[in-house]
C-alpha cells in the first residue's frame, strides 16, 4: 500500500550547504552569455533594425505624399491669386478688386510660399539631427 491516499507525500530531505554551493556555482557560471543568449540578442537586434527600416520607409512615403500635396496646394493658390490679379488688371472684363485686396493677396502669396516651404522643410525633413 505504498500509493494509498492516506499516506503523506514523500518529503525531500533539507538541502545541505554542499548542495547549495553546487547550485550557486552553476548560477555563477551562467553569468556569461551562452550561444543561445547571443542568438536571442542578435535576433532581437535584427527585429528592431527591421522595424526601424520599415518605419523609415513609411516616413519617406509620407514625406513624399504630403510634401507633394502641400506643393500642389501652394501652386494652385499662386495660380488663383495670379488669375485674380490679371482679371483685376484687364479693363475689358468687368471685374476689379480694391488695391488693398490686391496688396493683401500678393503679400499673402509671398508669405505662404516662404512660410509653407520653411514649415514643410523643417517639419517633414527635420533639422538634420536624428530624432529617433
C-alpha positions in Angstrom: 0.0 0.0 0.0 2.6 2.5 -0.9 0.3 4.6 -3.0 -2.5 4.8 -0.5 -4.3 8.2 -0.4 -3.9 8.4 3.4 -0.2 8.3 3.3 1.7 11.6 3.5 3.5 12.6 0.3 7.2 12.0 0.2 9.1 14.9 1.7 12.6 15.6 0.5 15.4 16.0 2.9 16.6 19.5 3.6 19.4 20.8 1.4 22.8 20.8 2.8 25.4 23.5 2.2 27.2 21.4 -0.3 24.1 21.1 -2.5 23.5 24.9 -2.2 27.2 25.5 -3.2 26.8 23.3 -6.2 23.7 25.2 -7.4 25.4 28.5 -6.7 28.4 27.7 -8.9 26.0 26.7 -11.7 24.2 30.0 -11.5 27.5 31.9 -11.3 28.7 30.1 -14.4 25.7 31.4 -16.3 26.9 34.9 -15.7 28.4 34.8 -19.2 26.1 34.5 -22.1 26.0 31.2 -23.9 25.3 30.6 -27.6 21.5 30.7 -27.2 21.7 34.0 -25.3 23.9 35.5 -28.0 21.5 34.3 -30.8 18.5 35.7 -28.9 20.1 39.1 -28.5 21.1 39.0 -32.2 17.6 38.1 -33.3 16.1 40.9 -31.2 18.5 43.4 -32.6 17.7 42.2 -36.2 14.0 42.5 -35.4 14.5 46.0 -34.0 16.5 47.1 -37.1 13.9 45.6 -39.5 11.2 47.6 -37.7 13.3 50.8 -37.8 13.9 50.3 -41.6 10.1 49.8 -42.1 9.4 53.0 -40.1 11.9 55.0 -42.1 10.4 53.7 -45.4 6.9 54.6 -44.2 8.2 58.1 -43.1 9.7 58.6 -46.5 6.4 57.7 -48.2 4.5 60.1 -46.0 7.0 62.9 -46.6 6.7 62.5 -50.3 2.9 62.3 -50.2 2.4 65.3 -48.0 5.3 67.3 -49.5 3.7 66.9 -52.9 0.2 67.8 -51.6 1.5 71.0 -49.9 3.4 72.0 -53.0 0.4 71.4 -55.2 -1.7 73.5 -52.8 0.8 76.3 -53.0 1.0 76.1 -56.8 -2.8 76.3 -57.1 -3.1 79.1 -54.6 -0.4 81.1 -56.5 -2.2 80.4 -59.8 -5.6 81.6 -58.3 -4.0 84.7 -56.9 -2.3 85.4 -60.2 -5.6 84.9 -62.1 -7.3 87.3 -59.8 -4.6 89.9 -60.3 -4.8 89.5 -64.1 -8.6 89.7 -64.1 -8.5 92.8 -62.0 -6.0 94.4 -64.3 -7.8 93.7 -67.6 -10.0 96.6 -68.5 -12.5 94.8 -70.8 -13.6 92.4 -68.1 -16.0 93.9 -65.5 -14.0 92.6 -62.5 -12.0 94.7 -60.1 -10.6 94.4 -56.7 -9.7 97.2 -54.4 -6.0 98.0 -54.2 -5.8 96.8 -50.5 -7.2 93.5 -51.5 -4.6 93.1 -54.3 -1.8 94.0 -51.9 -3.1 91.5 -49.4 -3.3 88.8 -52.0 0.2 89.4 -53.3 1.6 89.6 -49.8 -0.2 86.5 -48.6 1.1 84.6 -51.6 4.7 85.5 -50.7 4.2 84.7 -47.1 2.5 81.4 -47.8 5.3 80.5 -50.2 8.1 81.3 -47.8 6.2 80.0 -44.7 4.9 76.8 -46.2 8.2 75.8 -47.7 10.1 76.5 -44.5 7.4 74.8 -42.4 7.4 71.7 -44.6 11.1 71.5 -44.9 11.6 71.7 -41.1 8.6 69.7 -40.1 8.9 66.9 -42.6 12.6 66.6 -43.0 13.8 67.8 -39.6 16.8 69.9 -38.8 19.5 67.3 -39.7 19.6 65.7 -36.3 18.3 62.2 -35.9 15.2 62.3 -33.7 14.9 58.6 -33.1 
